[in-house]
Amino acid sequence: MKLFELVEQNIKDAVASFSKDSYSLAGKVLKRERDVNKLEDDIRSKFIERLNKGVGLPSDGILFVDIVSNLERMSDHSTKIAKHTLGMRYPFQKQTKIPKHGYVREVTESIELP
């Protein structure tokens, strides 16, 4: 559950950082990404350790590993959004004012922003 909560918060903060042009929220996303990566590694290691001890079947873990991988990938995407907000994603200078795109407005309205 911890991994899901971290990823969920990263997505919310990344969208908020982009829509509000908030460097502090973008920075939080980048810091939290380290925790997400470490937690993913820990989960995978524990899963492999359990399999080596004969607990569970490898076929049972396919869905589990896919879910963990997809959550980590979602967090990676939120990091890209945060880096774009900070002007780190592309070599050109970040615009001082970002236009409110329809998609960003739609996503922003569909989630609770901090």
N, C-alpha and C positions, 0 to 999 in steps of 0.2 A: 504494500500500500504506500510505503514511503516514496518509492520511485514514481508512482503515478502522481502523488501530491506534488513532488518537486517539478515534474514535467508540466503538470497543469499550471502551476504558478509561473513557470518560465514562459509558457504560451501567453498567459494573461499579461504578464509584465512586458513581454516583447511587443505585443500589439499595442499596449498602453504607451510604451516608450516611443513607438513609431507615431502613433496618433497625437500624442502630447509633446513630441520632440523632447523627451526627457532623458537626459544623459544618466541621471542617477538610476532610473529604472533599467536602462540598458546595461549599466554596470552590474546591477544585481543579477541580471540574467547571465552575464558572462561568469560571474563568481559561482552562481548556482550550477552552471554547466559542469564545473569540475566535480561537484558532489554527485551529479547525475552519472558522470562517467565512472567514478569510483564505485558507486553503488551498483552499476551495471556489471562491472568486473567482479565485485563481491558476490553478486547473485549467481553469475555464471560459474565462478569457482566453487561455490557451495553446491550448486546443482551437479557439477562434474564429480565433486567429492562424494556426494550421495550415490551417484551412479556407480562409482568405483567400489563403494561399500556394498553394492548389490541392492540398494534401496530404490525401488521403482524400475520402470522399463524405459529404455531410450526412446521408444516410440511415444511414450507418454509426455516426454519433454519437448517434442517438436513444437507444439503450440505454445508452450511456456517460453521457449527460447525466442520464438517469433514475436511474441508480445513484448518481451524485454527489449529485443532489437528495435521494434517499431517505436516503443516509447523513447528510447535513446535517440532515434533518428528524428522524432518530433522535436525533441529538445535541441538537437543540432540545428534544425530549421529555425527555431526561435532565436538561437544564437546568431544566425545569419541576419535575421531581422534586427537584432540589437546592434550588431556590428554596422549595419547600414545606417541606423540611427546615429551612431557615433562617427560616421564617415569613414569607417575602417574597411568596409566591404569592397569598395571600388576605388580606383586610383584618383578619381576626380573629386573636387571639393564638394562637400555636402551643401545643399541649398539651405539658406537660412530659414526659409519657410517651405514646408512640405504641403502640397495641395491635398485637401481632404478627398481622397479617391472614394468612389462609391463602395468598392469592396471593403476598404478599411472601415468606413462608416458602418456598413452592414455587420461586420465582425465585431466592431466595438460595441454596437448596440445589443448584440446577442450575448455578450458576456459581461459580468460585473467587473469593472475596472477598480483598482485600488485607489 
